[in-house]
Amino acid sequence: MHEYDVTLKTVLEALSGPALRLVTGTDVVVHWPGTQPLQVRSPRVDLLGETADQRLIHIELQSTNDPNMAVRMLEYAVGIKRAYGRFPVQVLLYAGRPLMKMQNRLDEPDLTFRYRLVDMRQLDSEPLLASSHLEDNVIAILTRLVDQRGAVRRILARIAASKPASRELAMAELTTLAGLRGLGDILKGEVTGMPILDDIMDHDLFGPKIREGMAAGRAAGLEEGRKEGERQVVRRLMEKRFGPMTPWAEDRLKSLTVEEIEHVALRLLEAATLQELLG
């Protein structure tokens, strides 16, 4: 799994209805059932949701250009049809730095296939920045920013004004997604200038990891920052799936490497218990 996927999936699942419609062009998802194992080469899709009228919405995330993406999306569509008996509405969200070069269709002699392809840099950031929903503000970092520093400042202000329990996770998500846009230095500068965020940055575990993650030129610190961000996001997903974390699970999660955390994220939907997931 790509290092940003866990964070972006979690943010997308928490978007407000208007923000999800703006980002994906789909109806509001009222349920995220995950996926059963699909009978395709890549057996698990990134996000599969269901709308109020029981339409399936498949959202795939990409930060690189895959010349075979259209074939992959067709495979996913067929796999979802086999598993759920319905074809989904499909959306590919591209959040990478290079210019998007993928095609959103296949045209063969006896086959025509299309899906929605969205370059997040082409989306208007203002509705997301103006939203009262914190996750909407965070994902705005991936959209078209006329004033990058001003946008980062607005997002940080919203994080600072949010409930204490929400601040640390939102800051981890913002730190991770800012890496997709090369905005680490701007983020570091703005955080340093906002005393109201001292409660986050002075956290005995979380604050130092964010600082390390944003430190320019410190590869080891960046890796630790990403590791802590991914750990926090996976922890949130685990609590959604299995309920409050046990001390054993907390200790086990803290001991995992980045690769092991990503492996846990891949198995979240198929493991039946915490013991099976972390054992």
Secondary structure, DSSP 8 states (H G I E B T S, - for coil): --TTHHHHHHHHHT--HHHHHHHH----EEE-------SSSS---SEEEEETT--EEEEEEESS--TTHHHHHHHHHHHHHHHHSS--EEEEEE--SS-----SEEEETTEEEE-EEEEGGGSBSHHHHH-S-HHHHHHGGGSB-SSHHHHHHHHHHHHHHS-HHHHHHHHHHHHHHHGGGT-HHHHHHHHHT-GGGHHHHT-TTHHHHHHHHH-TT-HHHHHHHHHHHHHHHHHHHHHHHH-S--HHHHHHHHT--HHHHHHHHHHTTT-SSHHHHH-
